[in-house]
């Protein structure tokens, strides 16, 4: 090998080494760049979108032309796609809170309800919550009839979703029997037999979502006494896997689901009423969750909803605080953490909350259900603050409230489940943030939760209601018959006297004649207080109407509540809610009796009061089976009475009749004390206890007589004496402090009294008349003493001739 070749080879090997080093450096640099980009991508996962109600438009009539659908929400990204019944539509990204899509004429050719979602692309991303689009003629009048389906015992809540992927809505119902009842829908408004899935404890709420990202609906429940969430992953065929538990704070009572940290994985938020906090459990995307992180709310948190209230494209929380009469807004930071609560007042006892755009200004508003017979509406300002609440009347103890366009007019309506009234209230929205008065539809006993969906796929939204006391779920769909109005209030009516009739119109909405089941059934707490007559005959033709005349004739003095029910040919039940208050008026005169000052140990003259039955029903004087007429008060033993009233003897005081009671006063206590006692009449009248006030003052002093008239006496001479007795009937000595005359100076006195008159003793005053001239003379002798009735006064009169 020559030297040059060796050199050349050495140089060549050095170049190769340099190239190899450069290649390695390039590879390492590229790897670092890729790793860095990967880390950046991991930090920039697309969120799960969240869409708001309503869609714009939210309804089209069957056969409508192609149109543009606007979807508002949060977490929308470029590349987001609107899905119509799970199928992608041509979509335009407007901004992070709005997309539009082209909906074809074929999509709205036939009546039905479309499921609208938005999908964000990977990385992260996924499918949003569902919004309903109704393909139906707009602006129809809502008339619901109910069909009941058995669940396990004590159902507490209900959620809806397509659990088996057949395009038909199903129901999930948590029950008090350690299970969730699943009822698969048939798509015609009916449901199959419930199938049970075990969970720990007694679940009280249920939420749906895709917690493991497999496109199948999963369930989450909570039991407030177990302080944990149970997750049941769906198999996509209507069945569910065994429950998995994840800890919350103490006594969780409500759930919400959303992607609150923007990583494309569904999270769960639980409301912990005992802690006055919400527990945020961030999802891992595989059906499991991180440990809960807690955030303060107001006192007594009991309901929750999610939305972007300040327009920053980050999801916020709203919590109903039952104890504080407020809702708390917790603004989200977009990373799964939340700022401190901001309180806004509501009506008394809020227990649930729902979010929607009620005045079409693209700013989210709130509706808050309360136990105070009202729903509070708070219009949003778009900056995380809200206007003062405006309240609308609903039924008693509304435990849950929801929002949806029930009558397909493009405006959001409200629905409330009224636990104490066994009804659902619907309030039709005016699109300006206000709502019409409620309509009421019967459910089973104790409606505790509700869900909205088109269960018979006719384009009209229906309502499913968990009925706790009946162990059923009531499904309210548009009925073949309708009753209008469906709520009658008779106000206060004198018992035993029929009210004026109120008219209800029955309409046959079907295409065949309807056989009217007569008489209709009356149910409720006071069904016998209401009666009906009607013009319906045996049947009414398709599209025809007839009327019912309802009369309220209360038999008691309490609030009356009943429903008149009619069953349609398909088994659904329509009803009219009827309320009123019975009044059994009485006249008791006088209402206040004052006795004259009465000597201790003696009985006054009687004073009489009269009790008159002014109602149309019999009055019975009784107090829980005991004496109906009595005396009440600290000193009741110093009074007594006799009565002609039938006092707890089973005899009635007839309408229009009167009876009397005579009261006597016999003081026995310390002299001079004002004694106040009430004479009470208990019975079946409006105010269960009627009474008159008795007043009397006892005295230890008796002066007899209190006036003297002397016989005619010759001027300048002295009459024979006349005697006045001063008696101390008390148990302690009395002090005589003074004896004086006033008036004409023609009388004299002497007495046997000492400055202290012992208990139960007496002394005398001897009074004489010595006229100084002819004429009539009058004077008053005053005896100052320590009794509260003192001084005692004796009037004396005499004539001189």
Helices and strands as residue ranges (DSSP letters): H 3-43, E 50-51, E 59-60, E 67-74, E 81-84, E 87-89, E 91-95, E 98-103, G 105-108, E 112-120, E 126-127, E 131-135, E 144-150, E 159-161, E 170-175, E 179-183, E 195-198, E 205-209, E 218-223, E 228-232, E 244-247, E 252-258, E 267-272, E 277-281, E 293-296, E 301-307, E 316-321, E 326-330, E 342-345, E 350-356, E 365-370, E 374-378, E 390-393, E 398-404, E 413-418, E 423-427, E 439-442, E 447-453, E 462-467, E 472-478, E 481-484, E 487-494, E 502-508, E 514-515, E 521-524, G 527-529, E 530-534, E 539-540, E 545-552, E 559-567, E 573-583, E 586-589, E 592-594, E 598-599, E 607-613, E 622-623, E 626-627, E 629-632, G 636-638, E 639-643, E 658-665, E 674-682, E 689-699, E 701-704, E 707-709, E 722-728, E 734-743, E 747-751, E 756-757, E 761-769, E 775-785, E 792-800
